[in-house]
Amino acid sequence: MCGKSTLLNALIGEKIAIIANKPQTTRTQIKGIVNREKSQIIFLDTPGIHKPKTKLSNIMVQTAFNSAKDVDLILFVIDGTSKNIGPGDRLILDKIKGTNKKTILIINKIDLIKKEEILNLINIYSKEYDFQAVLPISANNLNNRDIVLDEIEKNLDYGPKYYDEETYTDQTIKMIVEETIREKTLKLLNDEVPHGIYVEVEKIKKSKTMENKPIFNIEATIYCQRESHKGIIIGKNGSKLKQIGTYSREDLEKILNEKVNLKTWVKVNQDWQDKDSIIKKFKIDN
């Protein structure tokens, strides 16, 4: 877990990617936009590389690899606590070599390791590829933001602005709600349960409260793969589902800057990760 989404949120200055201390958190491509005085930088956050076991995980890996085709620059983020090039990073590195794209190596979590360990990683990776730059950082340290953005800006080609100044992501409100709820399941549930979950927003309607203040009324269903998982998600007397809903609502009110009334249900949909009708929503056409 290299902290890729944490870094993206720090660079954008807004929370656009969900964060959880679990692998394969990102399921589809997410765009983030940073507008600077001399540039507009468009980031593509992709799913992590892993060995696919379902149609969904196949699409996730394809999305990650296909996203590299049309970009000007690749940010290769590695976990600084690793001692060597692991199998996953080796796979990514080999793909980068195949693209021959300009790449910046970002060594994250340097606050957790010694200087000599950083130098060792720099030495190991520099022998593998001619990186434009190697940036040892801590994604949680906002002071690193301009260091990374400055280096990216130096390596971008000239071109038009594709988004207006106020836009910082391509995600819809529906997508933000679904991902926010899924993030809470990843953080509050253990073992394999959260990875077998997907969230579907059934209704989003903006109205007024009794005090005449705007409010989003949202209804969403949390789907899981097994009946036993449903019971875990709901919890004793509905306690876990209430917790998921409360944390999701609090987060969404910060993101949307409006009051939120959130209702959630839990349903079972076995083997959904191999059903074309469902996983097509995660597919990005490249």
N, C-alpha and C positions, 0 to 999 in steps of 0.2 A: 504494500500500500504506500505509494510514493507521494501522495498528497497532491495529485494533479488537479482535482476539482477545487481544493483549498486554494491553490495557487491561482487558478483561473478567477475565482471570486475576488481574490485580493487585487488582481490586475484590473478587473472590470470595475471594482469599487462597489459592486452590488452582488447579492446572492443569486446566481443564476443556475448553479449546479449543486445538486444535493451532496451532502458529505456524511459519510458513515465509516466506521472503522471495520469495514468488511470489503473483500475483493469484489470486482465486477459490479460496482455500484451504478456506474453510468451505463445506460442501455442503448442510447441512441445519440446521434450527433446533435450538439448544442452550439449555437452561435453566440458569441459575446463580442460587443463592439466597444472600443475605446477611442474617443475623439480627443486628439491632442492638437496643439497649436499648428504643427506642421504635418500632421498625419491622421489617418483614420485606420486603426488596426482592427482587423476582423479575426477573431479566434474561433477555431473549430475544436470543441472538446469532444473527444471520441471515446467509445467504450475501451476498456483495457483489453490487452491481448491475453488470451487464455486458450486452453484446449477445449474446443466446442463439443458439447454432448447432446445438444438439442437443436432444433431449427432456429430457435431464438438466439442461442449462443453463436450459431453459424453466422446469422445476420449481423450480430454485434461485431464479430471479428472482421467480416467483410466490410462493414461500415468503417471500422478503424483503418483498414488498409486502403480502401478506396478514397478516403478523405485526403490522403497524401498526394493524390495525383495532380490536383490543380492548385496546391498552395505554393506560396513563394518561399516559405520558411517553415521548418519543423522545429518544435521545442521538444526535445527528448528529456523527459523528467525521470530521474532515478532516485531511489531511496538511498540517502547518504549512509545509512546504517548497514547497508550491504557491504560485504567484504570483497566481493568479486562480481563478475557478470553472471547473473542467474539465468536460468533457462528462458524465462519470459523476456528479460531484457536482451538476451542474445537473439531471440526471434525478432524483436523490434529492430535491433541494430542491423540484422541481416536485411530486413526489408528497407531500412533507410539506405543501406549501401546499394540496394537495387534501384532505388529512385534517383540516387546521386543528387538529392536536394540539399540546399543550404540548410544546415542544422546547428542549433545551439544546444549544448548539453547543459542541463540544469541539475545540479546536485542538491537535492532538498534535505532538510532536517540536519543541517550542519551544527545546529545548537546541541545535538545529541552525541556528537562524535568529536574526536581530537583532531588537531591540525594535521598530524602525520597521516591519519586515516583519510582525510580529504585529499591530501597530496598523492596518496597511494591510488585512490580512485581516479584522479585526474591522469595519472601516469598510465593506468590500465586502459582507460577509454581512449586516450589520445593516440595510443598505438593502433587502435581499431579504425578510426575515421578522422578525417580532416574537418573538425568542427570549426564553425565560424567564431565561436567563443565558448568558454566553459565558465559557468556562473555558479559558484557555491552559495546557496541561500538558505534561509528558513522562510517557508511560505507564510508562516504566522507573523513574521516581522514585516510590517507595512513599509519600513524604510527600504526594503529591497525592491519595492514596486517600480520606482523610476529607474533603477539600475537595469532591471529586466526590460522595461519598455524602451529605454534609450538604445539598448543593444538590438532589440527587434527593429526599431525605426531605422537604424543604420543599414539594415540588411533588406529593407523592403524596396520593391520596384515602384516607379512612379505610376500613378493611375488615378481614376476619378473616385470621388466619395460615393459609396453605394447606399449609405443610410444617412438620415438627418441627424442633427446634433443631439437630439433627445433620446434616440434609440440606443439601447444597450444590450438587447437580446432579440432573437427571432421567436422566442417562445410565446405562445398564447397564454391567456389566463387559465384556460382549461389544462394545458400542459403543466403550468406552474403549480396548480392545485394538486394534480395527480402525483407529481414528483415530490411535493412537500409532504403529502400523506405517506407516500412510500418511504421517504426518508425517516419518518417517525417509526414506521414498522421496523426498519433496519436497525434503528437505535434501541428500540424497546423490546424487541423479540430476539430470542437466541437460536443458535444452530441453523438448521436448513429452512426454517419456516419463512423468514422474510424473503429469501431468494425464490420462493415459489409463489410470490405475491405480485399481482399487478392491480392497478387502481383505475377505475373508469368513472369519470364524472358524468352523472346523469342529467344534472340541471345546474345552471348558473343564471341567477336572475338578480338584477340590481333593483332595489326598492328603497323605501324610506322607513325609518323607525318611527315610533310614536312621538319621538322628539324631533321628527322631521330631518333626521340625519341619514346620509346614504349608508346602505348596508348591502353586502353580497349574501344572498341566500343560496347556499350550495348543498347539493345532495350527491354523494359519491358512494360507490360500492368497492369494497376491498375483496378481490377474488383470491382464493388460495387453492391448493391442489388436493387437499385431503380434509375429511370431516374432522379428524383429530386436530388438524391445524386450525380449523375454524374455532374450536373450543379454546385453543391457546390464545388466539387473537382477541376473542371476546373477553376471556378471563372470568374469574369468579364474580358473579352478579354484574357482569358487564364492565368490570373495573379497568381491564386493559384497553378495551376499545374506547372507553371514556378518556383514558389517559392519552391515547393516540389522537383522538379528536381534539382534546384541549390543547395539546402541544402544536398540532397542525393549525388550529384556528389562531393561536397566538402568533405563530410565525407568519401566517398568511396576512394577518392584519398589519404586520410590519412591512411586508412586501408590497401589498396592494394599497397601503395607507388608507384603508377604510375598515369599518366594522364588518365582521364576518359571522354569519349564522351557518354552522356546518353540521350536517347530519350524515352519518355513515352507517353502512350495513356491511355484513360479511356473507359471502356466498362461496360455494365450492365449484370449481371448474377444473376437473381432472385433466392432466396432460395438456393444459393450454399452451405450454411452451412449444408444442409441436403442431398447433392448429394454425393453418394459414390465415384464417379469418381474423385471428387475434394478432399474430405477430407481424402482420403487414403494417401495423401502425408504427412499428419500430424501424421499418426499412426506409433508408434514404436513397433516393435515386441519384446516381452519380454519372 
